[in-house]
């Protein structure tokens, strides 16, 4: 084979390999960046929600490396800010709020959260229609937790909307900024659009 043709083929092969590697990396990048997921009940009329109360974490947080005393004020401020942007108003729990807001964490994928902690008047909501999305955002190790934020219809005592954020939270003060950005991204889809609700119903 002529030398110049051999060189051209080698260069082309190297370029092809490099292109293939770049294509794989770019295809994996969205998966690596996909840290937030949102789900909702398509049968809910979200326009009826005008007020909310924030009840904070459930006891499952004691199973993680997260310090609830450190993350709770940050989570509360974020929730109030984002829901007020949507026209909702925070009220006390004894003022009959439309929504109850809580959060909890999954420390590792093999933990059976259904039997962990004290869920109070609202259950875990990890079964039925919510089970599929719950299973798609597992924590991969003890240093990475999945924080789950629930918006619960207080009158129906049913889950209306949920956001999942998977992020390293071994140091809440250091890691909170990225976690908050991911939750804010999730809140962009609250309330769900009419088109989104119709699509999910189908």
C-alpha positions in Angstrom: 0.0 0.0 0.0 1.4 3.4 -0.9 2.8 5.2 2.1 0.7 8.4 1.7 -2.5 6.3 1.5 -1.4 4.4 4.7 -0.8 7.6 6.5 -4.2 9.0 5.4 -6.0 5.8 6.6 -4.2 5.9 9.9 -5.1 9.5 10.4 -8.7 8.9 9.4 -8.9 5.9 11.7 -7.5 8.0 14.6 -9.9 10.7 13.8 -12.8 8.2 13.7 -11.8 6.8 17.1 -11.5 10.2 18.6 -14.9 11.2 17.1 -16.4 8.0 18.5 -15.0 8.7 21.9 -16.3 12.3 21.9 -19.7 11.1 20.7 -19.9 8.6 23.6 -18.8 11.2 26.1 -21.4 13.7 24.9 -24.1 11.1 24.9 -23.2 10.3 28.6 -23.0 13.9 29.7 -26.7 14.5 30.0 -27.0 11.3 32.1 -24.3 12.5 34.4 -25.9 15.9 34.7 -29.4 14.5 35.2 -29.7 15.1 38.9 -33.3 16.3 39.2 -36.5 14.5 38.3 -40.1 15.6 38.8 -43.4 13.7 38.9 -47.0 14.7 39.6 -50.5 13.4 39.8 -52.2 14.4 36.5 -55.7 14.2 38.1 -54.9 17.1 40.5 -56.2 20.6 39.8 -53.2 22.6 40.8 -55.0 25.9 40.4 -56.9 25.2 43.6 -53.7 25.4 45.7 -53.3 28.9 47.2 -51.5 28.3 50.5 -48.9 26.0 51.9 -47.2 25.1 55.1 -43.7 23.7 55.5 -43.4 20.8 58.0 -39.7 20.0 57.2 -38.0 16.7 57.3 -39.2 13.2 58.3 -37.2 11.1 60.6 -35.6 9.2 57.7 -33.0 11.9 57.6 -31.3 10.4 60.7 -30.3 7.5 58.5 -28.1 9.7 56.3 -25.1 11.9 56.8 -27.3 14.9 56.5 -27.7 17.1 59.5 -31.4 18.2 59.5 -30.6 21.2 61.7 -28.3 22.6 59.1 -30.2 21.9 55.9 -33.7 22.6 57.2 -33.5 26.4 57.2 -32.0 26.4 53.7 -34.7 24.0 52.4 -37.4 26.2 54.0 -36.1 29.4 52.5 -35.9 27.8 49.0 -39.4 26.3 49.2 -40.9 29.6 50.3 -39.2 31.6 47.7 -40.1 29.2 44.8 -43.7 28.7 45.8 -44.3 32.4 46.4 -43.0 33.0 42.8 -45.9 30.7 41.8 -48.4 32.8 43.7 -48.8 30.6 46.8 -48.6 32.0 50.3 -47.1 30.3 53.4 -49.4 29.9 56.4 -49.1 28.1 59.7 -50.1 24.5 59.9 -53.2 25.3 62.0 -54.5 27.6 59.2 -55.8 24.8 57.0 -53.2 25.1 54.2 -53.9 23.7 50.8 -50.5 22.1 50.5 -48.2 20.5 53.1 -44.5 20.5 52.1 -42.0 18.1 53.5 -38.7 16.5 52.5 -36.9 13.3 53.2 -33.8 11.5 52.0 -32.7 8.1 50.7 -29.2 7.3 52.0 -28.6 4.3 49.7 -30.7 2.4 47.2 -31.1 -0.8 49.1 -32.7 0.8 52.2 -36.4 0.0 52.6 -37.7 3.5 53.2 -41.3 2.2 53.6 -40.5 0.9 57.0 -38.1 3.6 58.1 -38.9 6.6 60.3 -42.1 8.2 61.5 -44.1 9.4 58.5 -46.8 11.1 60.6 -50.2 11.7 59.0 -48.8 11.4 55.5 -47.3 8.1 54.3 -44.2 7.5 52.1 -46.0 7.6 48.8 -43.5 5.2 47.1 -46.0 2.7 45.8 -48.7 2.7 43.1 -48.2 5.3 40.4 -45.3 6.9 42.2 -43.2 3.7 42.3 -41.7 4.0 38.8 -40.1 7.4 39.2 -39.0 6.6 42.8 -37.0 3.7 41.4 -35.2 5.8 38.7 -33.3 8.1 41.1 -31.4 5.9 43.5 -28.5 7.0 45.6 -25.4 5.1 44.5 -23.4 5.2 47.7 -23.3 6.4 51.3 -21.8 9.8 50.3 -24.6 10.5 47.8 -28.2 11.0 48.9 -31.5 11.4 47.1 -33.4 14.3 48.6 -37.1 14.1 47.9 -39.5 17.1 48.2 -43.2 16.3 48.5 -46.1 18.7 48.0 -49.1 17.0 49.6 -52.7 17.9 49.1 -53.7 18.3 52.7 -57.5 17.8 52.2 -57.1 14.7 50.0 -54.1 13.5 52.0 -52.5 12.5 48.7 -49.3 13.4 47.0 -49.7 16.0 44.3 -46.2 16.8 43.2 -42.7 15.5 43.9 -39.1 16.5 43.1 -36.1 14.2 43.4 -32.6 15.5 43.6 -29.6 13.2 43.8 -26.5 14.9 45.0 -23.6 14.5 47.4 -24.6 16.0 50.7 -21.9 14.9 53.1 -21.3 18.6 53.8 -24.6 20.4 53.5 -23.1 23.9 53.8 -20.6 23.2 51.0 -22.9 21.1 48.8 -26.2 23.0 49.3 -25.7 25.6 46.5 -25.7 22.9 43.7 -28.6 21.1 45.4 -30.7 24.3 45.6 -30.0 25.0 41.9 -31.3 21.5 41.0 -34.5 22.0 43.1 -35.1 25.4 41.5 -34.8 23.7 38.1 -37.4 21.2 39.2 -39.8 24.0 40.4 -39.8 25.4 36.8 -42.3 22.6 36.0 -44.6 23.6 38.9 -47.5 23.7 38.3 -47.5 21.2 35.5 -48.7 22.5 32.2 -52.1 21.5 30.7 -50.2 19.7 27.9 -48.0 17.9 30.5 -51.1 16.7 32.5 -52.9 15.5 29.4 -49.8 13.6 28.2 -49.4 11.9 31.6 -53.1 11.0 31.7 -52.6 9.1 28.4 
